[in-house]
Amino acid sequence: MKLVREKDGAEVKVGDELATFRGEACKLVAVQEPHKPGSTGRIYVEFGTGGRSWGYFPSVCGLKWVKE
């Protein structure tokens, strides 16, 4: 599976800069693929240079998983 932007289908990878639905800038630092059909998986992002990562549903940053 690959992680893509919902609006244009562009693939997103660890290290890419993103924005939340609130417009907050963040950096993708890790991903967890869905573990079963009803799961959305998780994304982990950092805000600024604090070094702490936060886990969210992919839709928080306008992302979704698609089969390759």
C-alpha positions as CSV (number, residue, x, y, z in Angstrom):
1,M,0.0,0.0,0.0
2,K,1.0,3.6,-0.5
3,L,0.0,6.8,1.2
4,V,-1.4,9.5,-1.1
5,R,-3.0,13.0,-0.8
6,E,-6.7,12.8,-1.1
7,K,-6.9,15.9,-3.3
8,D,-4.5,15.0,-6.1
9,G,-3.4,11.4,-5.5
10,A,0.3,12.3,-5.2
11,E,2.3,9.8,-3.1
12,V,3.6,11.0,0.3
13,K,6.7,9.6,1.9
14,V,8.4,9.9,5.3
15,G,10.3,13.2,5.4
16,D,7.6,15.1,3.4
17,E,6.2,18.4,4.7
18,L,2.5,18.3,5.3
19,A,-0.3,20.5,6.8
20,T,-3.1,19.5,9.1
21,F,-6.7,20.4,8.3
22,R,-6.2,23.4,10.6
23,G,-3.2,24.6,8.5
24,E,-0.5,23.6,11.0
25,A,2.8,22.7,9.2
26,C,4.3,19.4,10.2
27,K,6.7,16.7,8.9
28,L,5.8,13.1,8.3
29,V,8.2,11.0,10.4
30,A,6.6,7.5,10.4
31,V,3.6,5.5,9.2
32,Q,1.7,2.5,10.3
33,E,-0.3,0.8,7.5
34,P,-3.8,-0.5,8.2
35,H,-3.7,-3.9,9.9
36,K,-7.2,-5.0,8.8
37,P,-9.8,-3.9,6.2
38,G,-11.7,-1.5,8.6
39,S,-8.5,0.2,9.8
40,T,-7.2,3.6,8.5
41,G,-3.7,3.1,9.9
42,R,-1.8,5.9,11.5
43,I,0.6,8.7,10.6
44,Y,3.2,10.2,12.9
45,V,4.2,13.8,12.5
46,E,6.5,16.4,14.2
47,F,5.6,20.0,14.7
48,G,8.5,22.3,14.6
49,T,11.9,21.1,15.9
50,G,10.7,19.7,19.2
51,G,11.6,16.1,18.3
52,R,8.4,14.6,19.7
53,S,6.1,12.8,17.2
54,W,2.3,12.7,17.4
55,G,0.1,10.0,16.0
56,Y,-3.0,10.8,13.9
57,F,-5.4,9.3,11.5
58,P,-4.2,10.0,7.9
59,S,-7.3,12.1,7.1
60,V,-6.0,14.8,9.6
61,C,-3.5,15.7,6.9
62,G,-5.7,14.9,4.0
63,L,-4.1,11.6,3.3
64,K,-5.4,8.1,2.5
65,W,-4.0,4.6,1.8
66,V,-4.4,3.1,-1.7
67,K,-3.4,-0.3,-3.0
68,E,-0.4,-0.3,-5.4
